[in-house]
Structure formats: C-alpha cells, structure tokens
Amino acid sequence: MEAPSSGGGNPNKFNKYAAACAIVASMISIIFGYDTGVMSGAMIFIKEELKIHDTNVEVLAGILNICALVGSLLAGRISDYIGRRYTIIVASIIFMAGSILMGYGPNYAVLITGRCVAGVGVGFALMIAPVYSAEVSSPRSRGFLTSLPELGISIGILLGYISNVVFGKLSLKLGWRLMLGIAAVPSVFLAFGILKMPESPRWLAMQGRLGEAKRVLLLVSNSQEEVETRLRDIKIAVGIDENCDDDVVKLPHRNTNGVGVWKELLIRPRPAIRWILIAAIGIHFFEHAVGIEAVVLYSPRIFKKAGITDKEKLLLATVGVGLTKFTFILISTFLIDKVGRRKLLLISTTGIVGALALLGSCLTVVEQHDGERVLWALTLSIASTYMFVAFFNVGLAPVTWVYSSEIFPLKLRAQGYSLGVAVNRLMNATVSMTFISLYEAITIGGAFFMFSGIGLVAWFFFFFLFPETKGRSLEEMEELFSKGSRARHERMQVPQRSQV
C-alpha cells in the first residue's frame, strides 16, 4: 500500500492500513478464544471417555491460565528484544504445538501437557495483540483497533461453541479430539500472514531506527502532518531530540531492550507510574473476579442446574452465550471511541452487578425446589446469564485491554502490560479451577451473589481511580495520571498547611 501524500489528508479519515495491521494481529486472539470456548463442551466428552473426576476437570479448565501467566511475563521482555511482530509469530507456533498435543490426547497427562503449552501461547497472545494494535493506531481510532483482539476472542469462543455442537455428533473417541486439534490449522496461516505486516513504529523508535519508524507511520497515518506529530511525540517519549533527522540513532542499551523496567515499575515508581500500575492491575483483577470464566467454561453446568438436562440443548444454550458475547463486543468496538472508556466501564459494571444478583436469586429458587421444574426461574436464569455476558462484553471486557495497553509510557508498556495480563490469567485460573468447589460449598446461587458483590467493589474502584483516556495520544498518558497524582497529593497536604 502506498503511503499517504504529504498534502492535507483528512485527519478524521479511518486509516485502512492501520486497521489491517490490527485485524491480522487479532487473529491470534481468535485462536485463543476458540481454545477457551471449545473446552466448555469438550470437557463433557473428555470426562465421559477418560473417566476423570471434577477436580481433574477444574485443573484441565484452569491450567491453561496458570501457564498463560508465565507466557505473558515472558512475552513482555521477549517483545522488547525481538519486536512485536515476531512475538506474534512465536505465539502462533506455540499455539500450534499445544493444539496438536491436545488433538492427539491419548490420556489425561498428554492432554494436560498440550493445554499447558497452549497456555503459554495464550499468555503471549493476550499480551502482544493489544500492544501492537495500540502502537500502530492513531488516538482517534485506538479504542476501536485495540478492542479488536477482544472481538477476536469472542469470535473464537463462538466458533468453539459451534464446534462443540458439530463435532459432538461424532464418535466419543474422535469428536473432542477434532474439537481441540483443529486450532492448529489457523496458527500456521497467521504465522505467515503477520510477516506481511510492518513492525510497530514505536518499537522501531525504541531501537533507534527512526527511518523505519517514519516509513511505517506514513502507512498508518493520514497525512504528512500527522506523521510528523506522531514521530515527534515518540522521539520525546524515547528520549531522542525531537529535531533529530537521522535514520538511525544510537541509544543506551537499557532503552532498547527493557533493561531496568522492573525497577521503574515496582521498586522506585514515580507517583504517576504507581497509579498507572494500580489501575492496570486492578482492572485485570476485576475482569475475572466478577466470574465471567464461570459462565464461559461452565455454562452447560449452570444451565443444567437451572433445569436443562438434555445434552444437545445444553450445548445449544451455550451457543447463545457465544452469540451474545460476540454481538455486544461488536457493539462496544463502535462505542469505545465515542462514549469513552470510563463511562462505558461504569455502565457495564452497573449492569454486571444487577445481572449477577438476578442470576444468583433465580438459581437459589431452583435449588430450593429440588427436583421440581420451575419454568419462570429457568427462563430468568438463562436470560440473566445472557444479560451478564452482554453487560460484561459491552464495557469491562474490551475496556480492560484497551485501557491497560494505552496508559503505560512507551519503554514500560510491554512489561507493564504483561504484568497486568499475568494478574488477569491468575484470576482467570482461580475462578476456572475453584468454581465447582465454590458452588458446592456455598451453593451455585451463593457463588453468583459473591461475584455480584465483587462487581460492586469494582464499580467504586473504577469511579475513583480511572481518568478518561479517550482522544489522548499514548505519549500524553503519564501527564494525565501525573495531574491526578498531584491533585491527590495537594488534597492530602491541605490539613498540614492549615496547622502551620
């Protein structure tokens, strides 16, 4: 594709090349989403053939996210070394190996091994796709393009649910193995497809390769003026003189490959960086602490508890979860740059709290009528499950990835973001591996009441700690959080001054 002319291009025009870059990067998220969605149905057949207990099922569901935690931490440092684009290729290869192992799956041990390998790939994918998308996007379209990986996850989950229905009709021995193994195919195509995409201009600048960074910016910007503005901001963020016109600049070793980042993030963070880190870790914590994984992975069990007993109807009801997730993620991609991150987050969390409280109430009623079919409670249980998925995916799901990928300064972004993803995977694994034990201990209705209470805490956390980032350049984020830090510091100092 030719770079835009140096004339006055329309600054509000949607850049198709930047969109193509984000779409290709988001393909890795589709593979991950598929792997997550397909496991919800595959576990029914795996348990039947391999004769495993509920504890083994919980481990199978959650081990992917424990390994993803490791993968995300590795991916942050690796992406600073080899670049964002090649990190996506590494993720594709890891996914392919994990899918092949799971598709082979002669026993539980091999199945768990394949799930662990795929988990490392998940960690890479969740960390790198939003970072790459954010770094090629302009401020006007960054919310839309950075939310595409989350849309990709939803598409993948829906495809996984459909795969459950289609392959579930095959023999017990073949069906679930095809469900899991087929994900290896798109991994190969993605590894080749990403080679056609450019490297992140911000990563190139971090390596001192300003000439290459400018050439990429010419492709992902609408005018020469926009290119110069974005390049100037990137130079300042990297620590290069904004008037420097050299194609290649020698930078200190610590600026080019992430050395010293953990010290700046965790040991001696500036006040603004501390606030950014709390916000990033907090939003990743709450995304899964509200219990979405319980619905995505265990929706057949939830619907069975509500009163649906037929296996095929259970899988079809689960497809409804996938359709709802996809629909509302798609809606959110068009809202996030118009409505704003903060407002969408607060609306979403309000709906989550209400839907979970309703679901907990309905499931409690069903349990109190043990053995009886309570039609209205069954209907409301399904409706409130879909409501929860809808509110979650219109706000909290996409904003988590968009917000945390855009607020870190450039040289802290990959590793800071990877820390948030690690917390995300830890919470995902915690819910995945404990949900069955949790609802057996406090009832399934009680479990969703607990998630509703966590959602209420999340609402206050977002209300008091999250400034709006809509329309801001990536290079402005630290200043935005610095203003809030200074304001809070001044408020704390007022009583002290009055005592003097």
N, C-alpha and C positions, 0 to 999 in steps of 0.2 A: 504494500500500500504506500502511496506517495505521501510525503509529509505535507501538511497544510502550507499554503503560501504565506509569505511574510506580511501579506496585507491584513486589513482589518477583518479577520474572520469573526463570525458571530460567537461571542463569548458564552452565550447560553445554549449553543448547539450541543446536542448529545454526541460525544465522540465514539464512533463505532469501533475504532481500533482498540481503544481502552476497554470497551465492552467485550470485544472478542477475547482480549487477554484474560479478563476476569472470568468469562464463561469457561474457557479452557482450564484455567486454574481450578474452577469449581467442580470440574468433572471428578476430581479426586474425592470430593465430598459426596457425590452421588454413590460412588463405590462404598464409601464408609456407611452411608445411610442404608444402602441395600443390606450390608452385612448386619446392621443393627435390626432392621425390620424383619429380615428373613428368619432371624434366630427366634423371634417370638413364636412363630408357627413350627419351626424345625424342632424346637425343644419338646413339643408334644410327641413327635415321632421318634426323636432320639431317646427320650425316656422310655418309650414303649419297646424299642429294639434292644437298647443296651442295658435295660433294667436298672437304671440309676435312681437314687433317692433324691428328695427335694433339696438336700444340702448340695449334692453334686450339680443339680440344676442351677442353684444360686451361684455356685462357683463358675459354672460354664457361662452364665449370663454376665457376671461381673469381672471375670479375669481379664477380659479384653480391655477394660478401662484401667485396671491396675497397670497393665503393660503399656497402655497409651500414655499414662502419667510419665513413665520412663521415656517413651518416644518423644513426647512434647519437650521435655527438658533437653534431650539430645538434639532435637531439631533446631532449637533456638541457636545454639552455638554452631551447629553444622551450617545453618543457613547464613550465618555471618562469615563463615570460611569459604563455602563453595558457591554461595549465591542462592537466591530464592528459587530460581527456575530449576536448577539441578537438584535442589532439595525435594521438589515435587516429583522428579523422576525417581529419586531414591524411595520416596513413599510409595510410588506405583509398583516398583519391583518388590518391596516388602509385602504389599497387599497381595500381589500375585502369588508369592510363595505361601503366604498364610492360607489363601483360598484353595490352593492345590492340596495342601495338607488336610484342610477340613473336608474337602470333597472326597479325599481318599478315606479318611476316618475309619479304619477297621476296628478301633476300640476307643475307649474314653481317653486314654493317655495321649494318643495321637491327635484326637480331636482338640483336647486342651492345648497341646503344643501349637497346633495350627491357629487356634484362637489367640494365643499369646503373640505369635508372630504377626498376625493381622492387627493385634492391638498396638504394637509398636508403629505399624503403618498408620493407624488411626491417629496416634499422637503427632506424627509428622504432618498428616493431612490437616488436622484441626488447627495446628499452629501456622502452617505456611500459606494456605489458600487465602485466608482473610488478610494476612500481612501483605502478600503480593498484590492482591486486589486493591488494598488501600494505597499502596505506594505507586501504582500506575494511574490512580484516579485523580480527578480534579476535585476541589472542595464541593462543587455543585452536584456532582454525581457520586461522591464517595459512599454515601449511605446506601444508595441503590446497588452499586457494584460490590461493595463489601458485604452486603447481605446475600449476594448470590450463592456463596458457599452454603449458607443455611438453607436456602431454597433447594440447592443440590442435595442436601441431606434429606429434606422432605420428599423430594422426587425418589431418592434411593429407598427410603423407608416404604413409600407407597409401592414401588416395584417389588420390594421384598415381600410385602403382604400379598400382592397379586401372585408372586412366585409360589407362596405357600399354598394358595388355592389351586394353581395349575399343577404344580409338581406333587401336591398332596394326593392327587388321584392315582399316582403311580404306585408301584410296589413299595412296601415299607423299607426295603433294603436300598432301593435306588432313589426314591423321592427326595429325602432330606439331604442326601449327598449331592444331588444335582443342584438343589437349592443353594447350598453353600459353595460348591466348586465353580459354578458358572461365573462368579465375580472375577475370576482370573482373566477372563477374555477382555473386558474393557480396560483393565490395568495395562495391558500391552499397548493398546491403541493410544492411551493417554501418554505413556512414556515417549512415544514418537511425536504425538501432537504438540506437546509442550516445547519440543525443540524448535518449533516454528515460531514460538512467541519470544519477544525480547526479554532481556533481564530487567529487573526493577531499576529505574533510573536513580533512585535514592541509594540502593546498594552499590551501584557503579560509582556514584559520587563518593561514597564512603571508602571506596578503594582508590580514590584519586583519579578515576577515569572519567573526567569531565566531558571530554569529546563524545564518548559513547553515551553518557547520560543525556547530553543535549540532543543527540540523534534520536534517542528513544522518546524524549519529551516532545520532539517535533511530530512524532506519530500519535502521541496520546493527548496532545493539546490542539486547540482550535485556531491559534494564531501565534505569530512570532512574539507578540507582546506577552501572551500568556506563558510561552516558553521561557522568556527572559525573567519574568516574575517568579515562576516556579523554580528556575535554576538558581536565581539569586537567593531565595529563601533556603534552598537546600544547601548551598555553599555556606551560608551563615550557620546553619544547623550543624554542618560537618566541621566547621572551624576553618574554612578557606576564605581568603579575602574575596569579597563579592565582586571586585574589579578584575580578578584573575581571569585571563583568557586562554591559559594553557590547556591543551587537550589532556595532559597527564600531569598530576601533581603528586609529589612525594609527601605522604602523610606519616605521622608517627605510627609505629606498629600497633599500639594499643587502640588507635582509632579505626583500624581496618578490619579487625577480626574478633572484636568483642572482648578483648582482654581488659580486665578491671571493671567490667559491667556489674558483676555481682556486688562488688564493694560499693559502687554508687547506688545500687538498688536497695541493698539490705543492711549494710554496715554503717555507712555515713550518707544517707539520702538527704537531699535538700528538702525543705518543708513541702514544696510543690510535688516533688517526686514521691514523697511519703504518701501524700494524699492520692496521687495517681495510682500508686501501688495498692492502697487500701480499696480504692474504687474498683480497680481491675480484679483483684482477688475476691472482693465482696460480691460483685455481680456474677462471677463464675460460680461462687459458692451457692448463691441463692437460685441460680438457674436450675440446678438439680435438687437442691434441698426442698423445693416445693413438690417433688415427687413425680416429675414428668416421666422418668425412666420406669417407674412402676406401671404407668399406663402403656408406654410404648412396648415394653418387653412382656408385661404380664396381663395385657388386656384380655386375652382369652380366659384367664383365671377370674378376672374381675367380672366379666360378663357371665361366666359360669356361676359365680357367687350370686349374681343378680337374678339368675333363673334360667339362662340359656344353657341347654345341656347337649344339643346336637353339635357334633364336631365341625361339620361343614358350616352351620350357621354361626358358630363361634368365629371361624376364620373370616366369614363374610362381614361380620360385625367389626372385626379388626381392620378390614379394608376400609371401612368407614372412618376409622381413626386416621388412617393414612391419607384419605381424601380430604378430610378436614384439615389436617396438618398442612398439606400441600396448598390448599385453597387460601388459607389465612397467611401463610408465609408469602405467597404470591401477592396478596393484597398489601402486606407490610412493606414489600420492596418498593411499592409506589408511594407509600405514605411516609417513609422514614426521612426522606429529604424535604418533605413538605410540612409535616406535622412537627417533626423534631424528635430527637432521641428521648429526651426527658419526659415529655408529655405522653408519648406512646408507651413508655415504660410504666408510668404511673397508672394509665388507663388499663393496661394489660394486667398489672399486678392486682388492681381492684377486682377485675373480673375473675382472676385466678382464685382469690380468697373466697368469693361468693360461690363459684362453681364447685370448689373442693368441699366447702361446707355443705352444699346441697347433696353432693355425691356421698359424703360421709353419712348424712341423715338417711338417704334412701337405702344404702347398704345396711345400715343399722336396723331399719324397719324390716328388711328382707330377712336378716338373721334372727330377729325376734319372732318371725313367723316360720320357724324352722320346718322345712318340708312342704310348706304351702306356697303356691304361686301367687304372688301379689303383683298383679299386672301393672298398676299405676307406679309402684316402686321400681319395677323392672324397667318400665319406659323412661321414668325420670333418671334412673341410674345411667342408662345409655345416653340420654340427652345431656346430662350434666358432665359425663365423660367427654363427649364431643365439645361441650362448652369450654371445659378446662383446656382441651387441646387447642381450641380456636383462640381463646384469650392468650394462652401461652405463646402461640406462634405468631400472633399479630404484633407482639411487642417484646416480651422478655427474651424469646429465643433469638431473633435477629439482632436486637439492640446489644445483647451480651457480646456478640462477636464484632459488631461494628464499633461499638464504644471502646472496648478494650484494645482493639487493633489500631485506633487512631490517637489515643491520648498520650502514649509514651513518646519521649523525644527520640530522634532517629537512631542514635547509637545505642539506646537502651531498648528499642522497640522489640527486636526479635526475642531477646532473652527475657525481657519483662513480660511480654505477651505469653511466652512459653510457660512462665511461672503461673499465670492465670489459667492457662489450659491445663496445667498439671493439677491445680485445685479443682477444676471442672471435672476432670477424669476421676479424681479421688472421690468426689461427691457422687458422681455417676456410679462408680463401683460400689460405694457404700450403700446406695439405695438398691442397686441391682442385686447385691449379694445378701441383703438383710430383709427385703420386703416380705418374703414368705414367712420368715421367722417373726418379723414385726407384727404382721396381721394375725398370726397365730397367738401372739402374746397379748395384744390389746384389741383384737377384732379388726376386721377389714375396714369397718366404718370408723373406728378409732384411729386407724392409720391415716385416713384421709382428713380427719379433724386435725390431727397433728400437722399434716402438710399445710392445711389452711392457716393454722396459727403461725407457721414459719413464713408463709406468704405475707401475713400482716406485718411481721417484723421487717421483711424485705421492703415493703412499701415505705416505711419510715426511714429506712436506710437510704433508699433512692431519693426520697424527698429532701433530706437534709444534706446529702453529700454529693449529689450529682448536678454539676452545672451543664447547661445546654452547649453542645459542640457543633450543632448544625451550621453549615456555611463557613466554618473556620478552617484555615489551612492546617496541615499537620504540624507545621513549624510554629503555629500560634498556641498550641495546646498547653505547653508548660507555663506560658504567660497567663493563660486563662486560669489555670489552677493556682498560680502564684498569687493572683489577685484575691482569690478566696482565702488562701493561707494567710495573707497579710491582714485581711479583714477580720478573720477569726483571732489572729494574734492581737490586733488592736482592741477588740472587744474584751479579750482576757486582761489587757493591761489597764483598762479604764479604772477599775476599783483601786489598783495600786497607785495610780496617779492621784486619785482623789484623797488618798490617805496622806500624801506628802504635804 
